Amino acid sequence: MAEGVSLGKGAWDCDANKEIPADKEAEVFEEIATMDLPFEGIPTVPPRKDRTHMVFFCGGCRYRVTAEPDWTVSRVKQALWAGGIQRSNKPAEKRATPGLQRWEDLALIYAGEVLEDDDKRMADYHVPPGCQCLIAIERAKLESGRPDPDSAYWN
């Protein structure tokens, strides 16, 4: 993406440190409906088979990264950082916070709970294998107590 991440668009493969093309997202995230488990004759998305990747929403983009529940929170943050999650930063002149400068600036959220302790395992927070509904956010934004004016919160 030439202008960075836009709200509600895009996906990034942290393992390859590159964008996931829009036409491949459904395949990569296992979101293709099939007749394996139809509901009243309607195709549905079957249970996911990929249990080695987790997906984090950050700045309107999905970040896919290899991660296991037995990994520590810090190890997952470091994998996200190494994979390019800092690309979610807005230009310096457009942000009210310092932005992501290092992996320690990330806060992870699962099921409404901030994963506070970097030394705890993801499983200690009940994050299942292959989880695709996690949030990564700049800790400074989280601690400010107010959503970013451009966030989906206001929609």
Disulfide bonds with the S-S distance in Angstrom:
none
